[in-house]
């Protein structure tokens, strides 16, 4: 049996290119703070493929609002698609509340675009309703 090192051709580095996932994760504490822990934000990452020929591998980052007082109920707010092009950005953002899609969002525009999505009346109303349900559940206990 040969002792070949299959990792010898890699150039591992400590540098890290910030992704949409990284930018979203940094926002999680702000929702907890704004709602005094009644709502939480989770960001989940999964690998997927775009339905192309041949299929194109991408990363999906999903933003959820979580209601701890209702059994950690999670509402998916948006999905970010990374990997359509080489590198981390631009990304596409799909809002699951109003079914709107924003394509080719740059790193510089990313947080502003997410804020704009969250500020849309149907989206903000949905999140505010989750907060109300959380408060109602506290009162009933």
N, C-alpha and C positions, 0 to 999 in steps of 0.2 A: 504494500500500500504506500503510495506517494504522500509526502507531507507538503503538498502544494498549498500555498496561501492564496485563497480565492479573493482576498481583499487587498492584495498588494498593489493593484492599479488605481485604487481610490486615492483622492487627494482630500482628506478630511480637514475641515477648517472650523475655527470657532466663530467665524463671521456668520451672521444670520440675516437674510433678507426678510424684512417684516411682511407678513401676509395679511390678508383680510381677516383671517382667523385671529391673529395676534391683536389686531386693532379692535375687533369685537370683544375679545376676552377682557381687554383693559376697561371696557365699559360696564362690566357686570356689577361692580360694587355701587355704581351710581343709581341703579334702579332699587337696590336694597336700601340705600340711603334715602332716596326720594319717597319710598313707601314704608319706611321704618320696618323693613323685613317682611311686609305683607306680600310682596311680589319679589321674585328673583328672576334673573336672566341666566339662561344657560346657552352655551354655544357648543354644538356638536359637529364633529368632522367625520366625513365618510368618503371613501373612494367610489367613483362611479365612471360611467362612460357616456359620451355624447353619441346619439344614434346617427352615426355617420358611417360611410364605407371608405376605408376601414374605421371601426369604432375608435373614438379618441378618448383616452383616459383623462379624467378631470377630478378635482377635489370639490366636494360640496360642503359648505359651512352653513348650518341651520341655526337661526336665532330663535329661541323659545322664551316665552314668558311663563314662569312657573308660579303656581299658587300653593304654597306649603299647607295652608289650612284646609285645602280641599284635596287631600291625599296626593299632594305634589302634582296636581293636574298641570299639563303642559299644553300651551297653545303655540303652534308654529307660526311665527310672524313673517320670516323671510328666509330665503335660501340664496347664498352667494355661490356662483359657479366660477371656479378658478382653474385655469389651464387650457382655455381655448387657444391661447397663444403662448409662446415661450415666455416663461417668467411668471411672476406673481400677479401682475396687473397688466392690462385692464381686466376687470371682472364683470360678470352680469349679475344683477340682483333681481330676484323674483319675489314679489310680495304675495303672501298666501291669503291675505285678508281681502284685497281688492283686485287680485289677479293681474296687477300691472307689472311690467318688466322694464328694467332699465339696463341697457347694454353698454358695454365698453366704458365702465366707470373706472377712472384712474385712481391711483393711490391718493393723490392730492384732493380729489373730489369725494372719496369714499365715505368718510364720516359725515360730511355735509349731506350726501345723498341718503344715507341711512337715517339721519335726523329728519330730512324732508319726508321720507317714507313714513316714519313713525308719527309725523305731524299731520298726515292726511286724515281728514275727519273720520273715515270709516276705521282706520287703524287705531287712532288715538281713542276713539269711542270703544273699540273692542278691548283695549288694554285697560281703560278706565272701568269697564264693566267687570273685568277680572278682579280689579281692586275692590269694587263694591261687593262682589260675591265673597271675596276674602273677608271683608269686614262683616258682612251678614253672617257668615259662618262663625265668626268670633262671638257675635252677639247671641247666637242661638245656643252656644255651649255654656 
